[in-house]
């Protein structure tokens, strides 16, 4: 999965949970331009606490995380996309 694929998935999950880029950015104490850049593939996906906080902001629980991670493990590659969410 490349940055562009990650960004599309982040945008889809954000919209699915009726969150703005600003709300997601506030959850990690960053500017909404960072989230915009992630969604367009210009910025790298989040890691560590930022990833965890985005998951919490989007209301994603561990069961969803495990299901998605298991299903997407092969395509996620080095991103280890716990976010996918």
PyMOL Python script that loads the backbone (N, CA, C, O; Angstrom):
from pymol import cmd

cmd.read_pdbstr("""\
ATOM      1  N   UNK A   1       0.859  -1.168   0.000  1.00  0.00           N
ATOM      2  CA  UNK A   1       0.000   0.000   0.000  1.00  0.00           C
ATOM      3  C   UNK A   1       0.902   1.226   0.000  1.00  0.00           C
ATOM      4  O   UNK A   1       1.801   1.341   0.833  1.00  0.00           O
ATOM      5  N   UNK A   2       0.667   2.129  -0.921  1.00  0.00           N
ATOM      6  CA  UNK A   2       1.480   3.336  -0.968  1.00  0.00           C
ATOM      7  C   UNK A   2       0.794   4.483  -0.227  1.00  0.00           C
ATOM      8  O   UNK A   2      -0.325   4.335   0.265  1.00  0.00           O
ATOM      9  N   UNK A   3       1.468   5.611  -0.156  1.00  0.00           N
ATOM     10  CA  UNK A   3       0.937   6.759   0.581  1.00  0.00           C
ATOM     11  C   UNK A   3      -0.405   7.213   0.033  1.00  0.00           C
ATOM     12  O   UNK A   3      -1.287   7.609   0.795  1.00  0.00           O
ATOM     13  N   UNK A   4      -0.562   7.158  -1.267  1.00  0.00           N
ATOM     14  CA  UNK A   4      -1.805   7.572  -1.906  1.00  0.00           C
ATOM     15  C   UNK A   4      -2.968   6.665  -1.494  1.00  0.00           C
ATOM     16  O   UNK A   4      -4.070   7.144  -1.224  1.00  0.00           O
ATOM     17  N   UNK A   5      -2.714   5.352  -1.448  1.00  0.00           N
ATOM     18  CA  UNK A   5      -3.744   4.407  -1.013  1.00  0.00           C
ATOM     19  C   UNK A   5      -4.123   4.658   0.440  1.00  0.00           C
ATOM     20  O   UNK A   5      -5.299   4.641   0.803  1.00  0.00           O
ATOM     21  N   UNK A   6      -3.110   4.889   1.259  1.00  0.00           N
ATOM     22  CA  UNK A   6      -3.356   5.184   2.665  1.00  0.00           C
ATOM     23  C   UNK A   6      -4.217   6.433   2.789  1.00  0.00           C
ATOM     24  O   UNK A   6      -5.180   6.455   3.555  1.00  0.00           O
ATOM     25  N   UNK A   7      -3.872   7.462   2.043  1.00  0.00           N
ATOM     26  CA  UNK A   7      -4.614   8.717   2.110  1.00  0.00           C
ATOM     27  C   UNK A   7      -6.071   8.562   1.736  1.00  0.00           C
ATOM     28  O   UNK A   7      -6.949   9.146   2.370  1.00  0.00           O
ATOM     29  N   UNK A   8      -6.326   7.777   0.710  1.00  0.00           N
ATOM     30  CA  UNK A   8      -7.711   7.547   0.296  1.00  0.00           C
ATOM     31  C   UNK A   8      -8.475   6.832   1.401  1.00  0.00           C
ATOM     32  O   UNK A   8      -9.621   7.176   1.691  1.00  0.00           O
ATOM     33  N   UNK A   9      -7.851   5.850   2.010  1.00  0.00           N
ATOM     34  CA  UNK A   9      -8.502   5.122   3.088  1.00  0.00           C
ATOM     35  C   UNK A   9      -8.747   6.027   4.296  1.00  0.00           C
ATOM     36  O   UNK A   9      -9.811   5.969   4.912  1.00  0.00           O
ATOM     37  N   UNK A  10      -7.767   6.857   4.630  1.00  0.00           N
ATOM     38  CA  UNK A  10      -7.940   7.802   5.744  1.00  0.00           C
ATOM     39  C   UNK A  10      -9.114   8.734   5.458  1.00  0.00           C
ATOM     40  O   UNK A  10      -9.964   8.950   6.321  1.00  0.00           O
ATOM     41  N   UNK A  11      -9.157   9.283   4.252  1.00  0.00           N
ATOM     42  CA  UNK A  11     -10.243  10.193   3.886  1.00  0.00           C
ATOM     43  C   UNK A  11     -11.596   9.478   3.964  1.00  0.00           C
ATOM     44  O   UNK A  11     -12.562  10.028   4.492  1.00  0.00           O
ATOM     45  N   UNK A  12     -11.660   8.263   3.440  1.00  0.00           N
ATOM     46  CA  UNK A  12     -12.919   7.508   3.475  1.00  0.00           C
ATOM     47  C   UNK A  12     -13.381   7.253   4.902  1.00  0.00           C
ATOM     48  O   UNK A  12     -14.560   7.418   5.213  1.00  0.00           O
ATOM     49  N   UNK A  13     -12.460   6.852   5.770  1.00  0.00           N
ATOM     50  CA  UNK A  13     -12.818   6.590   7.172  1.00  0.00           C
ATOM     51  C   UNK A  13     -13.213   7.878   7.884  1.00  0.00           C
ATOM     52  O   UNK A  13     -14.143   7.884   8.690  1.00  0.00           O
ATOM     53  N   UNK A  14     -12.517   8.955   7.591  1.00  0.00           N
ATOM     54  CA  UNK A  14     -12.842  10.250   8.214  1.00  0.00           C
ATOM     55  C   UNK A  14     -14.253  10.675   7.829  1.00  0.00           C
ATOM     56  O   UNK A  14     -15.040  11.089   8.681  1.00  0.00           O
ATOM     57  N   UNK A  15     -14.561  10.573   6.563  1.00  0.00           N
ATOM     58  CA  UNK A  15     -15.896  10.961   6.095  1.00  0.00           C
ATOM     59  C   UNK A  15     -16.969  10.016   6.624  1.00  0.00           C
ATOM     60  O   UNK A  15     -18.069  10.442   6.975  1.00  0.00           O
ATOM     61  N   UNK A  16     -16.640   8.746   6.674  1.00  0.00           N
ATOM     62  CA  UNK A  16     -17.580   7.750   7.202  1.00  0.00           C
ATOM     63  C   UNK A  16     -17.958   8.078   8.646  1.00  0.00           C
ATOM     64  O   UNK A  16     -19.087   7.830   9.068  1.00  0.00           O
ATOM     65  N   UNK A  17     -17.009   8.635   9.399  1.00  0.00           N
ATOM     66  CA  UNK A  17     -17.242   8.975  10.801  1.00  0.00           C
ATOM     67  C   UNK A  17     -17.610  10.443  10.982  1.00  0.00           C
ATOM     68  O   UNK A  17     -17.616  10.956  12.101  1.00  0.00           O
ATOM     69  N   UNK A  18     -17.919  11.120   9.867  1.00  0.00           N
ATOM     70  CA  UNK A  18     -18.400  12.511   9.886  1.00  0.00           C
ATOM     71  C   UNK A  18     -17.463  13.462  10.626  1.00  0.00           C
ATOM     72  O   UNK A  18     -17.899  14.282  11.435  1.00  0.00           O
ATOM     73  N   UNK A  19     -16.171  13.336  10.335  1.00  0.00           N
ATOM     74  CA  UNK A  19     -15.157  14.201  10.938  1.00  0.00           C
ATOM     75  C   UNK A  19     -14.548  15.098   9.865  1.00  0.00           C
ATOM     76  O   UNK A  19     -14.418  14.706   8.706  1.00  0.00           O
ATOM     77  N   UNK A  20     -14.183  16.297  10.272  1.00  0.00           N
ATOM     78  CA  UNK A  20     -13.477  17.194   9.363  1.00  0.00           C
ATOM     79  C   UNK A  20     -11.974  16.942   9.487  1.00  0.00           C
ATOM     80  O   UNK A  20     -11.509  16.317  10.440  1.00  0.00           O
ATOM     81  N   UNK A  21     -11.235  17.439   8.513  1.00  0.00           N
ATOM     82  CA  UNK A  21      -9.775  17.348   8.607  1.00  0.00           C
ATOM     83  C   UNK A  21      -9.299  18.078   9.852  1.00  0.00           C
ATOM     84  O   UNK A  21      -8.360  17.638  10.515  1.00  0.00           O
ATOM     85  N   UNK A  22      -9.939  19.182  10.168  1.00  0.00           N
ATOM     86  CA  UNK A  22      -9.545  19.957  11.347  1.00  0.00           C
ATOM     87  C   UNK A  22      -9.765  19.173  12.632  1.00  0.00           C
ATOM     88  O   UNK A  22      -8.926  19.222  13.532  1.00  0.00           O
ATOM     89  N   UNK A  23     -10.864  18.457  12.734  1.00  0.00           N
ATOM     90  CA  UNK A  23     -11.121  17.653  13.932  1.00  0.00           C
ATOM     91  C   UNK A  23     -10.069  16.559  14.093  1.00  0.00           C
ATOM     92  O   UNK A  23      -9.586  16.308  15.197  1.00  0.00           O
ATOM     93  N   UNK A  24      -9.725  15.918  12.996  1.00  0.00           N
ATOM     94  CA  UNK A  24      -8.697  14.870  13.057  1.00  0.00           C
ATOM     95  C   UNK A  24      -7.357  15.491  13.424  1.00  0.00           C
ATOM     96  O   UNK A  24      -6.631  14.951  14.259  1.00  0.00           O
ATOM     97  N   UNK A  25      -7.028  16.611  12.813  1.00  0.00           N
ATOM     98  CA  UNK A  25      -5.764  17.296  13.116  1.00  0.00           C
ATOM     99  C   UNK A  25      -5.698  17.704  14.584  1.00  0.00           C
ATOM    100  O   UNK A  25      -4.658  17.556  15.226  1.00  0.00           O
ATOM    101  N   UNK A  26      -6.796  18.214  15.111  1.00  0.00           N
ATOM    102  CA  UNK A  26      -6.820  18.623  16.521  1.00  0.00           C
ATOM    103  C   UNK A  26      -6.570  17.438  17.448  1.00  0.00           C
ATOM    104  O   UNK A  26      -6.021  17.614  18.536  1.00  0.00           O
ATOM    105  N   UNK A  27      -6.962  16.239  17.034  1.00  0.00           N
ATOM    106  CA  UNK A  27      -6.768  15.060  17.882  1.00  0.00           C
ATOM    107  C   UNK A  27      -5.291  14.715  18.043  1.00  0.00           C
ATOM    108  O   UNK A  27      -4.914  14.005  18.976  1.00  0.00           O
ATOM    109  N   UNK A  28      -4.452  15.219  17.131  1.00  0.00           N
ATOM    110  CA  UNK A  28      -3.010  14.964  17.229  1.00  0.00           C
ATOM    111  C   UNK A  28      -2.219  16.271  17.382  1.00  0.00           C
ATOM    112  O   UNK A  28      -0.999  16.303  17.217  1.00  0.00           O
ATOM    113  N   UNK A  29      -2.951  17.342  17.701  1.00  0.00           N
ATOM    114  CA  UNK A  29      -2.332  18.657  17.920  1.00  0.00           C
ATOM    115  C   UNK A  29      -1.481  19.103  16.736  1.00  0.00           C
ATOM    116  O   UNK A  29      -0.361  19.591  16.893  1.00  0.00           O
ATOM    117  N   UNK A  30      -2.050  18.920  15.543  1.00  0.00           N
ATOM    118  CA  UNK A  30      -1.371  19.328  14.327  1.00  0.00           C
ATOM    119  C   UNK A  30      -2.306  20.208  13.506  1.00  0.00           C
ATOM    120  O   UNK A  30      -3.471  20.395  13.855  1.00  0.00           O
ATOM    121  N   UNK A  31      -1.778  20.744  12.412  1.00  0.00           N
ATOM    122  CA  UNK A  31      -2.537  21.582  11.506  1.00  0.00           C
ATOM    123  C   UNK A  31      -3.320  20.717  10.531  1.00  0.00           C
ATOM    124  O   UNK A  31      -2.866  19.637  10.153  1.00  0.00           O
ATOM    125  N   UNK A  32      -4.497  21.189  10.122  1.00  0.00           N
ATOM    126  CA  UNK A  32      -5.307  20.396   9.198  1.00  0.00           C
ATOM    127  C   UNK A  32      -4.621  20.183   7.851  1.00  0.00           C
ATOM    128  O   UNK A  32      -4.982  19.265   7.115  1.00  0.00           O
ATOM    129  N   UNK A  33      -3.646  21.011   7.525  1.00  0.00           N
ATOM    130  CA  UNK A  33      -2.909  20.830   6.276  1.00  0.00           C
ATOM    131  C   UNK A  33      -2.123  19.515   6.286  1.00  0.00           C
ATOM    132  O   UNK A  33      -1.897  18.916   5.235  1.00  0.00           O
ATOM    133  N   UNK A  34      -1.712  19.072   7.466  1.00  0.00           N
ATOM    134  CA  UNK A  34      -1.020  17.784   7.571  1.00  0.00           C
ATOM    135  C   UNK A  34      -1.962  16.651   7.175  1.00  0.00           C
ATOM    136  O   UNK A  34      -1.575  15.745   6.437  1.00  0.00           O
ATOM    137  N   UNK A  35      -3.191  16.704   7.666  1.00  0.00           N
ATOM    138  CA  UNK A  35      -4.184  15.671   7.334  1.00  0.00           C
ATOM    139  C   UNK A  35      -4.495  15.725   5.839  1.00  0.00           C
ATOM    140  O   UNK A  35      -4.594  14.691   5.179  1.00  0.00           O
ATOM    141  N   UNK A  36      -4.646  16.931   5.319  1.00  0.00           N
ATOM    142  CA  UNK A  36      -4.880  17.094   3.888  1.00  0.00           C
ATOM    143  C   UNK A  36      -3.750  16.456   3.087  1.00  0.00           C
ATOM    144  O   UNK A  36      -3.991  15.753   2.106  1.00  0.00           O
ATOM    145  N   UNK A  37      -2.522  16.707   3.512  1.00  0.00           N
ATOM    146  CA  UNK A  37      -1.362  16.133   2.839  1.00  0.00           C
ATOM    147  C   UNK A  37      -1.329  14.616   2.924  1.00  0.00           C
ATOM    148  O   UNK A  37      -0.932  13.949   1.969  1.00  0.00           O
ATOM    149  N   UNK A  38      -1.743  14.066   4.058  1.00  0.00           N
ATOM    150  CA  UNK A  38      -1.811  12.604   4.183  1.00  0.00           C
ATOM    151  C   UNK A  38      -2.836  12.047   3.210  1.00  0.00           C
ATOM    152  O   UNK A  38      -2.598  11.040   2.543  1.00  0.00           O
ATOM    153  N   UNK A  39      -3.979  12.716   3.139  1.00  0.00           N
ATOM    154  CA  UNK A  39      -5.058  12.220   2.283  1.00  0.00           C
ATOM    155  C   UNK A  39      -4.711  12.304   0.795  1.00  0.00           C
ATOM    156  O   UNK A  39      -5.211  11.511  -0.003  1.00  0.00           O
ATOM    157  N   UNK A  40      -3.876  13.241   0.426  1.00  0.00           N
ATOM    158  CA  UNK A  40      -3.487  13.379  -0.981  1.00  0.00           C
ATOM    159  C   UNK A  40      -2.200  12.632  -1.302  1.00  0.00           C
ATOM    160  O   UNK A  40      -1.767  12.614  -2.454  1.00  0.00           O
ATOM    161  N   UNK A  41      -1.584  12.017  -0.300  1.00  0.00           N
ATOM    162  CA  UNK A  41      -0.359  11.261  -0.522  1.00  0.00           C
ATOM    163  C   UNK A  41       0.902  12.100  -0.489  1.00  0.00           C
ATOM    164  O   UNK A  41       1.984  11.599  -0.793  1.00  0.00           O
ATOM    165  N   UNK A  42       0.783  13.371  -0.124  1.00  0.00           N
ATOM    166  CA  UNK A  42       1.951  14.252  -0.070  1.00  0.00           C
ATOM    167  C   UNK A  42       2.718  14.100   1.244  1.00  0.00           C
ATOM    168  O   UNK A  42       3.925  14.337   1.293  1.00  0.00           O
ATOM    169  N   UNK A  43       2.018  13.705   2.302  1.00  0.00           N
ATOM    170  CA  UNK A  43       2.657  13.501   3.605  1.00  0.00           C
ATOM    171  C   UNK A  43       2.610  12.023   3.968  1.00  0.00           C
ATOM    172  O   UNK A  43       1.703  11.299   3.556  1.00  0.00           O
ATOM    173  N   UNK A  44       3.593  11.586   4.740  1.00  0.00           N
ATOM    174  CA  UNK A  44       3.638  10.199   5.198  1.00  0.00           C
ATOM    175  C   UNK A  44       2.488   9.898   6.153  1.00  0.00           C
ATOM    176  O   UNK A  44       1.987  10.800   6.824  1.00  0.00           O
ATOM    177  N   UNK A  45       2.068   8.641   6.217  1.00  0.00           N
ATOM    178  CA  UNK A  45       1.055   8.232   7.192  1.00  0.00           C
ATOM    179  C   UNK A  45       1.567   8.446   8.613  1.00  0.00           C
ATOM    180  O   UNK A  45       2.778   8.466   8.838  1.00  0.00           O
ATOM    181  N   UNK A  46       0.661   8.605   9.566  1.00  0.00           N
ATOM    182  CA  UNK A  46       1.052   8.816  10.961  1.00  0.00           C
ATOM    183  C   UNK A  46       1.605   7.537  11.584  1.00  0.00           C
ATOM    184  O   UNK A  46       1.344   6.432  11.109  1.00  0.00           O
ATOM    185  N   UNK A  47       2.370   7.714  12.652  1.00  0.00           N
ATOM    186  CA  UNK A  47       2.886   6.575  13.407  1.00  0.00           C
ATOM    187  C   UNK A  47       2.703   6.853  14.890  1.00  0.00           C
ATOM    188  O   UNK A  47       2.363   7.971  15.277  1.00  0.00           O
ATOM    189  N   UNK A  48       2.923   5.856  15.709  1.00  0.00           N
ATOM    190  CA  UNK A  48       2.932   6.013  17.159  1.00  0.00           C
ATOM    191  C   UNK A  48       1.664   6.611  17.723  1.00  0.00           C
ATOM    192  O   UNK A  48       0.555   6.227  17.353  1.00  0.00           O
ATOM    193  N   UNK A  49       1.850   7.571  18.635  1.00  0.00           N
ATOM    194  CA  UNK A  49       0.719   8.192  19.319  1.00  0.00           C
ATOM    195  C   UNK A  49      -0.204   8.918  18.353  1.00  0.00           C
ATOM    196  O   UNK A  49      -1.416   8.945  18.566  1.00  0.00           O
ATOM    197  N   UNK A  50       0.339   9.501  17.303  1.00  0.00           N
ATOM    198  CA  UNK A  50      -0.516  10.183  16.330  1.00  0.00           C
ATOM    199  C   UNK A  50      -1.489   9.201  15.693  1.00  0.00           C
ATOM    200  O   UNK A  50      -2.669   9.512  15.531  1.00  0.00           O
ATOM    201  N   UNK A  51      -1.009   8.036  15.339  1.00  0.00           N
ATOM    202  CA  UNK A  51      -1.864   7.012  14.756  1.00  0.00           C
ATOM    203  C   UNK A  51      -2.936   6.582  15.756  1.00  0.00           C
ATOM    204  O   UNK A  51      -4.112   6.476  15.408  1.00  0.00           O
ATOM    205  N   UNK A  52      -2.530   6.340  16.972  1.00  0.00           N
ATOM    206  CA  UNK A  52      -3.470   5.933  18.024  1.00  0.00           C
ATOM    207  C   UNK A  52      -4.537   7.003  18.237  1.00  0.00           C
ATOM    208  O   UNK A  52      -5.721   6.685  18.353  1.00  0.00           O
ATOM    209  N   UNK A  53      -4.128   8.259  18.289  1.00  0.00           N
ATOM    210  CA  UNK A  53      -5.076   9.339  18.526  1.00  0.00           C
ATOM    211  C   UNK A  53      -6.028   9.543  17.350  1.00  0.00           C
ATOM    212  O   UNK A  53      -7.193   9.885  17.551  1.00  0.00           O
ATOM    213  N   UNK A  54      -5.549   9.339  16.144  1.00  0.00           N
ATOM    214  CA  UNK A  54      -6.442   9.430  14.988  1.00  0.00           C
ATOM    215  C   UNK A  54      -7.479   8.316  15.046  1.00  0.00           C
ATOM    216  O   UNK A  54      -8.655   8.540  14.758  1.00  0.00           O
ATOM    217  N   UNK A  55      -7.046   7.121  15.418  1.00  0.00           N
ATOM    218  CA  UNK A  55      -7.989   6.007  15.558  1.00  0.00           C
ATOM    219  C   UNK A  55      -9.057   6.335  16.593  1.00  0.00           C
ATOM    220  O   UNK A  55     -10.241   6.083  16.371  1.00  0.00           O
ATOM    221  N   UNK A  56      -8.642   6.889  17.706  1.00  0.00           N
ATOM    222  CA  UNK A  56      -9.601   7.249  18.747  1.00  0.00           C
ATOM    223  C   UNK A  56     -10.547   8.334  18.255  1.00  0.00           C
ATOM    224  O   UNK A  56     -11.748   8.274  18.520  1.00  0.00           O
ATOM    225  N   UNK A  57     -10.024   9.316  17.549  1.00  0.00           N
ATOM    226  CA  UNK A  57     -10.841  10.397  17.006  1.00  0.00           C
ATOM    227  C   UNK A  57     -11.912   9.854  16.068  1.00  0.00           C
ATOM    228  O   UNK A  57     -13.041  10.345  16.052  1.00  0.00           O
ATOM    229  N   UNK A  58     -11.555   8.854  15.299  1.00  0.00           N
ATOM    230  CA  UNK A  58     -12.485   8.279  14.343  1.00  0.00           C
ATOM    231  C   UNK A  58     -13.363   7.192  14.954  1.00  0.00           C
ATOM    232  O   UNK A  58     -14.162   6.566  14.257  1.00  0.00           O
ATOM    233  N   UNK A  59     -13.211   6.969  16.263  1.00  0.00           N
ATOM    234  CA  UNK A  59     -14.057   6.008  16.954  1.00  0.00           C
ATOM    235  C   UNK A  59     -13.791   4.574  16.560  1.00  0.00           C
ATOM    236  O   UNK A  59     -14.685   3.729  16.614  1.00  0.00           O
ATOM    237  N   UNK A  60     -12.559   4.299  16.163  1.00  0.00           N
ATOM    238  CA  UNK A  60     -12.209   2.946  15.755  1.00  0.00           C
ATOM    239  C   UNK A  60     -11.696   2.170  16.953  1.00  0.00           C
ATOM    240  O   UNK A  60     -10.811   2.626  17.678  1.00  0.00           O
ATOM    241  N   UNK A  61     -12.260   1.002  17.147  1.00  0.00           N
ATOM    242  CA  UNK A  61     -11.849   0.215  18.300  1.00  0.00           C
ATOM    243  C   UNK A  61     -10.878  -0.875  17.890  1.00  0.00           C
ATOM    244  O   UNK A  61     -10.592  -1.060  16.707  1.00  0.00           O
ATOM    245  N   UNK A  62     -10.381  -1.585  18.872  1.00  0.00           N
ATOM    246  CA  UNK A  62      -9.367  -2.615  18.628  1.00  0.00           C
ATOM    247  C   UNK A  62      -9.875  -3.743  17.746  1.00  0.00           C
ATOM    248  O   UNK A  62      -9.118  -4.292  16.946  1.00  0.00           O
ATOM    249  N   UNK A  63     -11.142  -4.093  17.881  1.00  0.00           N
ATOM    250  CA  UNK A  63     -11.683  -5.174  17.057  1.00  0.00           C
ATOM    251  C   UNK A  63     -11.671  -4.783  15.588  1.00  0.00           C
ATOM    252  O   UNK A  63     -11.295  -5.586  14.734  1.00  0.00           O
ATOM    253  N   UNK A  64     -12.081  -3.554  15.287  1.00  0.00           N
ATOM    254  CA  UNK A  64     -12.031  -3.083  13.910  1.00  0.00           C
ATOM    255  C   UNK A  64     -10.591  -3.054  13.427  1.00  0.00           C
ATOM    256  O   UNK A  64     -10.283  -3.441  12.299  1.00  0.00           O
ATOM    257  N   UNK A  65      -9.719  -2.586  14.310  1.00  0.00           N
ATOM    258  CA  UNK A  65      -8.302  -2.508  13.959  1.00  0.00           C
ATOM    259  C   UNK A  65      -7.766  -3.890  13.605  1.00  0.00           C
ATOM    260  O   UNK A  65      -7.095  -4.058  12.586  1.00  0.00           O
ATOM    261  N   UNK A  66      -8.062  -4.880  14.449  1.00  0.00           N
ATOM    262  CA  UNK A  66      -7.565  -6.229  14.219  1.00  0.00           C
ATOM    263  C   UNK A  66      -8.141  -6.804  12.933  1.00  0.00           C
ATOM    264  O   UNK A  66      -7.422  -7.435  12.158  1.00  0.00           O
ATOM    265  N   UNK A  67      -9.415  -6.593  12.704  1.00  0.00           N
ATOM    266  CA  UNK A  67     -10.046  -7.121  11.500  1.00  0.00           C
ATOM    267  C   UNK A  67      -9.423  -6.513  10.260  1.00  0.00           C
ATOM    268  O   UNK A  67      -9.074  -7.226   9.319  1.00  0.00           O
ATOM    269  N   UNK A  68      -9.286  -5.220  10.258  1.00  0.00           N
ATOM    270  CA  UNK A  68      -8.719  -4.534   9.102  1.00  0.00           C
ATOM    271  C   UNK A  68      -7.250  -4.896   8.916  1.00  0.00           C
ATOM    272  O   UNK A  68      -6.801  -5.142   7.797  1.00  0.00           O
ATOM    273  N   UNK A  69      -6.511  -4.927  10.010  1.00  0.00           N
ATOM    274  CA  UNK A  69      -5.097  -5.239   9.911  1.00  0.00           C
ATOM    275  C   UNK A  69      -4.909  -6.641   9.357  1.00  0.00           C
ATOM    276  O   UNK A  69      -4.046  -6.865   8.507  1.00  0.00           O
ATOM    277  N   UNK A  70      -5.706  -7.579   9.830  1.00  0.00           N
ATOM    278  CA  UNK A  70      -5.605  -8.939   9.344  1.00  0.00           C
ATOM    279  C   UNK A  70      -5.944  -9.040   7.871  1.00  0.00           C
ATOM    280  O   UNK A  70      -5.257  -9.730   7.118  1.00  0.00           O
ATOM    281  N   UNK A  71      -6.995  -8.359   7.458  1.00  0.00           N
ATOM    282  CA  UNK A  71      -7.424  -8.406   6.071  1.00  0.00           C
ATOM    283  C   UNK A  71      -6.442  -7.704   5.147  1.00  0.00           C
ATOM    284  O   UNK A  71      -6.282  -8.097   3.992  1.00  0.00           O
ATOM    285  N   UNK A  72      -5.793  -6.679   5.645  1.00  0.00           N
ATOM    286  CA  UNK A  72      -4.945  -5.861   4.792  1.00  0.00           C
ATOM    287  C   UNK A  72      -3.460  -6.064   5.060  1.00  0.00           C
ATOM    288  O   UNK A  72      -2.627  -5.317   4.547  1.00  0.00           O
ATOM    289  N   UNK A  73      -3.133  -7.056   5.851  1.00  0.00           N
ATOM    290  CA  UNK A  73      -1.747  -7.239   6.252  1.00  0.00           C
ATOM    291  C   UNK A  73      -0.809  -7.325   5.043  1.00  0.00           C
ATOM    292  O   UNK A  73       0.252  -6.700   5.033  1.00  0.00           O
ATOM    293  N   UNK A  74      -1.189  -8.076   4.057  1.00  0.00           N
ATOM    294  CA  UNK A  74      -0.335  -8.239   2.888  1.00  0.00           C
ATOM    295  C   UNK A  74      -0.144  -6.925   2.156  1.00  0.00           C
ATOM    296  O   UNK A  74       0.981  -6.580   1.793  1.00  0.00           O
ATOM    297  N   UNK A  75      -1.230  -6.179   1.932  1.00  0.00           N
ATOM    298  CA  UNK A  75      -1.117  -4.959   1.157  1.00  0.00           C
ATOM    299  C   UNK A  75      -0.550  -3.796   1.952  1.00  0.00           C
ATOM    300  O   UNK A  75      -0.049  -2.838   1.362  1.00  0.00           O
ATOM    301  N   UNK A  76      -0.617  -3.855   3.263  1.00  0.00           N
ATOM    302  CA  UNK A  76      -0.157  -2.733   4.078  1.00  0.00           C
ATOM    303  C   UNK A  76       1.355  -2.585   4.050  1.00  0.00           C
ATOM    304  O   UNK A  76       1.879  -1.475   4.152  1.00  0.00           O
ATOM    305  N   UNK A  77       2.045  -3.687   3.915  1.00  0.00           N
ATOM    306  CA  UNK A  77       3.492  -3.625   3.823  1.00  0.00           C
ATOM    307  C   UNK A  77       4.138  -2.924   4.992  1.00  0.00           C
ATOM    308  O   UNK A  77       3.751  -3.143   6.140  1.00  0.00           O
ATOM    309  N   UNK A  78       5.120  -2.084   4.716  1.00  0.00           N
ATOM    310  CA  UNK A  78       5.915  -1.457   5.766  1.00  0.00           C
ATOM    311  C   UNK A  78       5.152  -0.416   6.567  1.00  0.00           C
ATOM    312  O   UNK A  78       5.621  -0.015   7.631  1.00  0.00           O
ATOM    313  N   UNK A  79       4.011   0.031   6.106  1.00  0.00           N
ATOM    314  CA  UNK A  79       3.250   1.020   6.876  1.00  0.00           C
ATOM    315  C   UNK A  79       2.611   0.411   8.110  1.00  0.00           C
ATOM    316  O   UNK A  79       2.280   1.132   9.051  1.00  0.00           O
ATOM    317  N   UNK A  80       2.429  -0.932   8.126  1.00  0.00           N
ATOM    318  CA  UNK A  80       1.823  -1.574   9.276  1.00  0.00           C
ATOM    319  C   UNK A  80       0.520  -0.912   9.651  1.00  0.00           C
ATOM    320  O   UNK A  80       0.310  -0.587  10.819  1.00  0.00           O
ATOM    321  N   UNK A  81      -0.329  -0.711   8.724  1.00  0.00           N
ATOM    322  CA  UNK A  81      -1.457   0.192   8.874  1.00  0.00           C
ATOM    323  C   UNK A  81      -2.467  -0.271   9.897  1.00  0.00           C
ATOM    324  O   UNK A  81      -3.495  -0.865   9.571  1.00  0.00           O
ATOM    325  N   UNK A  82      -2.149   0.018  11.135  1.00  0.00           N
ATOM    326  CA  UNK A  82      -3.122  -0.202  12.191  1.00  0.00           C
ATOM    327  C   UNK A  82      -4.303   0.711  11.990  1.00  0.00           C
ATOM    328  O   UNK A  82      -5.421   0.385  12.387  1.00  0.00           O
ATOM    329  N   UNK A  83      -4.066   1.848  11.378  1.00  0.00           N
ATOM    330  CA  UNK A  83      -5.127   2.805  11.173  1.00  0.00           C
ATOM    331  C   UNK A  83      -6.217   2.216  10.313  1.00  0.00           C
ATOM    332  O   UNK A  83      -7.359   2.674  10.358  1.00  0.00           O
ATOM    333  N   UNK A  84      -5.898   1.252   9.564  1.00  0.00           N
ATOM    334  CA  UNK A  84      -6.864   0.820   8.573  1.00  0.00           C
ATOM    335  C   UNK A  84      -7.679  -0.298   9.070  1.00  0.00           C
ATOM    336  O   UNK A  84      -7.835  -1.504   8.880  1.00  0.00           O
ATOM    337  N   UNK A  85      -8.064   0.530   9.695  1.00  0.00           N
ATOM    338  CA  UNK A  85      -8.896   1.173  10.629  1.00  0.00           C
ATOM    339  C   UNK A  85     -10.186   0.535  10.364  1.00  0.00           C
ATOM    340  O   UNK A  85     -11.180   0.858  11.014  1.00  0.00           O
TER     341      UNK A  85
END
""", "prot")
cmd.dss("prot")
cmd.show_as("cartoon", "prot")
cmd.util.cbc("prot")
cmd.orient("prot")
